[in-house]
Amino acid sequence: MTKTVLPIGIIFLLFTGCFPELKKIEVISAKPSGYEIQLVTEERELETEKAYMDAFIAFKNQYQEQPLEFFKSSSSLYSIEDKITQLPTLLIRKEGKTIAKISGERNSKEIVDQLKNTIK
C-alpha cells in the first residue's frame, strides 16, 4: 500500500507546486471616450492602493467630456490579459491594446498627470 501511496503523494506535491496561487483581485474600470482604464488591486486596501484610488477619483472629477462611471468586479490575477507583476497596477487601453501601464509606489498627482497625458 505504501508503495502506491508514496509515488502518488510525490506526484501530487510536484504538480501542486507547479501551479501558481490564484490571487484574488479587484478590478475597477471606467471607459472614457474610446479608452478603457482598469485599476487592478488586491482585495485588501493598502496605502499604495489609496494613492491610485485617489488619483482615479480626481481624474473622474476633472474629466469633462462625459460623466465617467466606475465598474467594480472581482477576478483572479491570471484572468487579466496583461502580464502584471506588481499590484496595484493601472492599465490604460485604447482599441483593446494597452497603451500605458502604471504600477508601484506613486503619489496620486503623478498618476493623475499620467492619465491626463495619455487620455486626450
Rosetta constraint file for C-alpha pairs under 8 A:
AtomPair CA 1 CA 5 HARMONIC 6.26 0.50
AtomPair CA 2 CA 6 HARMONIC 5.66 0.50
AtomPair CA 3 CA 7 HARMONIC 6.95 0.50
AtomPair CA 4 CA 8 HARMONIC 6.39 0.50
AtomPair CA 5 CA 9 HARMONIC 5.96 0.50
AtomPair CA 6 CA 10 HARMONIC 6.23 0.50
AtomPair CA 7 CA 11 HARMONIC 6.14 0.50
AtomPair CA 8 CA 12 HARMONIC 6.11 0.50
AtomPair CA 9 CA 13 HARMONIC 6.25 0.50
AtomPair CA 10 CA 14 HARMONIC 6.21 0.50
AtomPair CA 11 CA 15 HARMONIC 6.21 0.50
AtomPair CA 12 CA 16 HARMONIC 6.13 0.50
AtomPair CA 13 CA 17 HARMONIC 6.04 0.50
AtomPair CA 14 CA 18 HARMONIC 6.42 0.50
AtomPair CA 15 CA 19 HARMONIC 6.92 0.50
AtomPair CA 22 CA 76 HARMONIC 5.92 0.50
AtomPair CA 22 CA 77 HARMONIC 6.66 0.50
AtomPair CA 22 CA 78 HARMONIC 6.92 0.50
AtomPair CA 23 CA 76 HARMONIC 5.62 0.50
AtomPair CA 23 CA 77 HARMONIC 5.60 0.50
AtomPair CA 23 CA 78 HARMONIC 7.84 0.50
AtomPair CA 24 CA 42 HARMONIC 6.71 0.50
AtomPair CA 24 CA 43 HARMONIC 6.72 0.50
AtomPair CA 24 CA 74 HARMONIC 7.03 0.50
AtomPair CA 24 CA 75 HARMONIC 5.85 0.50
AtomPair CA 24 CA 76 HARMONIC 4.79 0.50
AtomPair CA 24 CA 77 HARMONIC 6.33 0.50
AtomPair CA 25 CA 40 HARMONIC 6.74 0.50
AtomPair CA 25 CA 41 HARMONIC 5.62 0.50
AtomPair CA 25 CA 42 HARMONIC 4.54 0.50
AtomPair CA 25 CA 43 HARMONIC 5.31 0.50
AtomPair CA 25 CA 74 HARMONIC 5.71 0.50
AtomPair CA 25 CA 75 HARMONIC 5.42 0.50
AtomPair CA 25 CA 76 HARMONIC 5.77 0.50
AtomPair CA 25 CA 77 HARMONIC 6.08 0.50
AtomPair CA 26 CA 39 HARMONIC 7.96 0.50
AtomPair CA 26 CA 40 HARMONIC 5.86 0.50
AtomPair CA 26 CA 41 HARMONIC 5.31 0.50
AtomPair CA 26 CA 42 HARMONIC 5.92 0.50
AtomPair CA 26 CA 43 HARMONIC 5.60 0.50
AtomPair CA 26 CA 72 HARMONIC 6.97 0.50
AtomPair CA 26 CA 73 HARMONIC 5.75 0.50
AtomPair CA 26 CA 74 HARMONIC 4.50 0.50
AtomPair CA 26 CA 75 HARMONIC 6.25 0.50
AtomPair CA 27 CA 38 HARMONIC 6.29 0.50
AtomPair CA 27 CA 39 HARMONIC 5.55 0.50
AtomPair CA 27 CA 40 HARMONIC 4.69 0.50
AtomPair CA 27 CA 41 HARMONIC 6.51 0.50
AtomPair CA 27 CA 72 HARMONIC 5.70 0.50
AtomPair CA 27 CA 73 HARMONIC 5.28 0.50
AtomPair CA 27 CA 74 HARMONIC 6.08 0.50
AtomPair CA 27 CA 75 HARMONIC 7.20 0.50
AtomPair CA 28 CA 38 HARMONIC 5.64 0.50
AtomPair CA 28 CA 39 HARMONIC 5.06 0.50
AtomPair CA 28 CA 40 HARMONIC 6.66 0.50
AtomPair CA 28 CA 70 HARMONIC 6.44 0.50
AtomPair CA 28 CA 71 HARMONIC 5.49 0.50
AtomPair CA 28 CA 72 HARMONIC 4.44 0.50
AtomPair CA 28 CA 73 HARMONIC 6.53 0.50
AtomPair CA 29 CA 36 HARMONIC 7.03 0.50
AtomPair CA 29 CA 37 HARMONIC 5.40 0.50
AtomPair CA 29 CA 38 HARMONIC 4.35 0.50
AtomPair CA 29 CA 39 HARMONIC 6.19 0.50
AtomPair CA 29 CA 70 HARMONIC 5.50 0.50
AtomPair CA 29 CA 71 HARMONIC 5.16 0.50
AtomPair CA 29 CA 72 HARMONIC 6.48 0.50
AtomPair CA 30 CA 36 HARMONIC 5.90 0.50
AtomPair CA 30 CA 37 HARMONIC 5.32 0.50
AtomPair CA 30 CA 38 HARMONIC 6.75 0.50
AtomPair CA 30 CA 68 HARMONIC 6.65 0.50
AtomPair CA 30 CA 69 HARMONIC 5.85 0.50
AtomPair CA 30 CA 70 HARMONIC 4.89 0.50
AtomPair CA 30 CA 71 HARMONIC 6.38 0.50
AtomPair CA 31 CA 35 HARMONIC 5.47 0.50
AtomPair CA 31 CA 36 HARMONIC 4.45 0.50
AtomPair CA 31 CA 37 HARMONIC 6.22 0.50
AtomPair CA 31 CA 68 HARMONIC 7.14 0.50
AtomPair CA 31 CA 69 HARMONIC 7.54 0.50
AtomPair CA 32 CA 36 HARMONIC 6.56 0.50
AtomPair CA 32 CA 37 HARMONIC 7.88 0.50
AtomPair CA 32 CA 66 HARMONIC 7.45 0.50
AtomPair CA 32 CA 68 HARMONIC 6.39 0.50
AtomPair CA 33 CA 65 HARMONIC 7.81 0.50
AtomPair CA 33 CA 66 HARMONIC 7.90 0.50
AtomPair CA 34 CA 94 HARMONIC 6.26 0.50
AtomPair CA 34 CA 95 HARMONIC 7.03 0.50
AtomPair CA 35 CA 92 HARMONIC 6.97 0.50
AtomPair CA 35 CA 93 HARMONIC 5.56 0.50
AtomPair CA 35 CA 94 HARMONIC 4.67 0.50
AtomPair CA 35 CA 95 HARMONIC 7.06 0.50
AtomPair CA 35 CA 119 HARMONIC 7.33 0.50
AtomPair CA 36 CA 91 HARMONIC 7.96 0.50
AtomPair CA 36 CA 92 HARMONIC 5.81 0.50
AtomPair CA 36 CA 93 HARMONIC 5.03 0.50
AtomPair CA 36 CA 94 HARMONIC 6.40 0.50
AtomPair CA 37 CA 90 HARMONIC 7.02 0.50
AtomPair CA 37 CA 91 HARMONIC 5.65 0.50
AtomPair CA 37 CA 92 HARMONIC 4.62 0.50
AtomPair CA 37 CA 93 HARMONIC 6.36 0.50
AtomPair CA 38 CA 90 HARMONIC 5.62 0.50
AtomPair CA 38 CA 91 HARMONIC 5.07 0.50
AtomPair CA 38 CA 92 HARMONIC 6.57 0.50
AtomPair CA 39 CA 52 HARMONIC 7.71 0.50
AtomPair CA 39 CA 88 HARMONIC 7.11 0.50
AtomPair CA 39 CA 89 HARMONIC 5.91 0.50
AtomPair CA 39 CA 90 HARMONIC 4.47 0.50
AtomPair CA 39 CA 91 HARMONIC 6.44 0.50
AtomPair CA 40 CA 87 HARMONIC 6.81 0.50
AtomPair CA 40 CA 88 HARMONIC 5.60 0.50
AtomPair CA 40 CA 89 HARMONIC 5.22 0.50
AtomPair CA 40 CA 90 HARMONIC 6.20 0.50
AtomPair CA 40 CA 91 HARMONIC 7.87 0.50
AtomPair CA 41 CA 49 HARMONIC 6.84 0.50
AtomPair CA 41 CA 87 HARMONIC 5.65 0.50
AtomPair CA 41 CA 88 HARMONIC 4.60 0.50
AtomPair CA 41 CA 89 HARMONIC 6.75 0.50
AtomPair CA 42 CA 87 HARMONIC 6.88 0.50
AtomPair CA 42 CA 88 HARMONIC 7.12 0.50
AtomPair CA 45 CA 49 HARMONIC 6.32 0.50
AtomPair CA 45 CA 50 HARMONIC 7.23 0.50
AtomPair CA 46 CA 50 HARMONIC 6.55 0.50
AtomPair CA 47 CA 51 HARMONIC 7.02 0.50
AtomPair CA 48 CA 52 HARMONIC 6.96 0.50
AtomPair CA 48 CA 88 HARMONIC 7.28 0.50
AtomPair CA 48 CA 104 HARMONIC 7.64 0.50
AtomPair CA 48 CA 105 HARMONIC 5.82 0.50
AtomPair CA 48 CA 106 HARMONIC 7.29 0.50
AtomPair CA 49 CA 53 HARMONIC 6.28 0.50
AtomPair CA 49 CA 88 HARMONIC 5.89 0.50
AtomPair CA 50 CA 54 HARMONIC 6.02 0.50
AtomPair CA 51 CA 55 HARMONIC 6.10 0.50
AtomPair CA 51 CA 106 HARMONIC 7.04 0.50
AtomPair CA 51 CA 107 HARMONIC 5.65 0.50
AtomPair CA 51 CA 108 HARMONIC 4.76 0.50
AtomPair CA 52 CA 56 HARMONIC 6.10 0.50
AtomPair CA 52 CA 88 HARMONIC 7.59 0.50
AtomPair CA 52 CA 90 HARMONIC 7.82 0.50
AtomPair CA 52 CA 106 HARMONIC 7.87 0.50
AtomPair CA 52 CA 107 HARMONIC 7.69 0.50
AtomPair CA 52 CA 108 HARMONIC 6.01 0.50
AtomPair CA 52 CA 111 HARMONIC 6.95 0.50
AtomPair CA 53 CA 57 HARMONIC 6.19 0.50
AtomPair CA 54 CA 58 HARMONIC 6.06 0.50
AtomPair CA 54 CA 108 HARMONIC 6.14 0.50
AtomPair CA 55 CA 59 HARMONIC 5.99 0.50
AtomPair CA 55 CA 108 HARMONIC 4.65 0.50
AtomPair CA 55 CA 109 HARMONIC 6.75 0.50
AtomPair CA 55 CA 111 HARMONIC 5.95 0.50
AtomPair CA 55 CA 112 HARMONIC 5.26 0.50
AtomPair CA 56 CA 60 HARMONIC 6.22 0.50
AtomPair CA 56 CA 112 HARMONIC 7.17 0.50
AtomPair CA 57 CA 61 HARMONIC 6.25 0.50
AtomPair CA 58 CA 62 HARMONIC 6.27 0.50
AtomPair CA 58 CA 112 HARMONIC 7.11 0.50
AtomPair CA 59 CA 63 HARMONIC 5.91 0.50
AtomPair CA 59 CA 112 HARMONIC 5.92 0.50
AtomPair CA 59 CA 115 HARMONIC 7.37 0.50
AtomPair CA 59 CA 116 HARMONIC 7.65 0.50
AtomPair CA 60 CA 67 HARMONIC 7.98 0.50
AtomPair CA 60 CA 68 HARMONIC 5.97 0.50
AtomPair CA 63 CA 67 HARMONIC 7.69 0.50
AtomPair CA 63 CA 68 HARMONIC 7.44 0.50
AtomPair CA 75 CA 79 HARMONIC 6.91 0.50
AtomPair CA 76 CA 80 HARMONIC 7.40 0.50
AtomPair CA 77 CA 84 HARMONIC 7.83 0.50
AtomPair CA 82 CA 98 HARMONIC 7.92 0.50
AtomPair CA 84 CA 89 HARMONIC 7.29 0.50
AtomPair CA 86 CA 103 HARMONIC 6.44 0.50
AtomPair CA 86 CA 104 HARMONIC 6.48 0.50
AtomPair CA 87 CA 103 HARMONIC 6.58 0.50
AtomPair CA 87 CA 104 HARMONIC 6.72 0.50
AtomPair CA 88 CA 103 HARMONIC 5.84 0.50
AtomPair CA 88 CA 104 HARMONIC 6.51 0.50
AtomPair CA 89 CA 101 HARMONIC 6.87 0.50
AtomPair CA 89 CA 102 HARMONIC 5.59 0.50
AtomPair CA 89 CA 103 HARMONIC 4.31 0.50
AtomPair CA 89 CA 104 HARMONIC 7.08 0.50
AtomPair CA 90 CA 101 HARMONIC 5.66 0.50
AtomPair CA 90 CA 102 HARMONIC 5.01 0.50
AtomPair CA 90 CA 103 HARMONIC 6.28 0.50
AtomPair CA 91 CA 98 HARMONIC 6.66 0.50
AtomPair CA 91 CA 99 HARMONIC 7.89 0.50
AtomPair CA 91 CA 100 HARMONIC 6.03 0.50
AtomPair CA 91 CA 101 HARMONIC 4.72 0.50
AtomPair CA 91 CA 102 HARMONIC 6.61 0.50
AtomPair CA 92 CA 98 HARMONIC 5.73 0.50
AtomPair CA 92 CA 99 HARMONIC 5.84 0.50
AtomPair CA 92 CA 100 HARMONIC 5.11 0.50
AtomPair CA 92 CA 101 HARMONIC 6.32 0.50
AtomPair CA 92 CA 118 HARMONIC 7.95 0.50
AtomPair CA 93 CA 97 HARMONIC 5.17 0.50
AtomPair CA 93 CA 98 HARMONIC 4.21 0.50
AtomPair CA 93 CA 99 HARMONIC 5.41 0.50
AtomPair CA 93 CA 100 HARMONIC 7.04 0.50
AtomPair CA 94 CA 98 HARMONIC 6.54 0.50
AtomPair CA 94 CA 99 HARMONIC 6.65 0.50
AtomPair CA 100 CA 118 HARMONIC 7.41 0.50
AtomPair CA 102 CA 111 HARMONIC 7.52 0.50
AtomPair CA 106 CA 110 HARMONIC 6.49 0.50
AtomPair CA 106 CA 111 HARMONIC 6.88 0.50
AtomPair CA 107 CA 111 HARMONIC 6.64 0.50
AtomPair CA 108 CA 112 HARMONIC 6.12 0.50
AtomPair CA 109 CA 113 HARMONIC 6.08 0.50
AtomPair CA 110 CA 114 HARMONIC 6.22 0.50
AtomPair CA 111 CA 115 HARMONIC 6.23 0.50
AtomPair CA 112 CA 116 HARMONIC 6.15 0.50
AtomPair CA 113 CA 117 HARMONIC 6.10 0.50
AtomPair CA 114 CA 118 HARMONIC 6.06 0.50
AtomPair CA 115 CA 119 HARMONIC 5.87 0.50
AtomPair CA 116 CA 120 HARMONIC 6.67 0.50
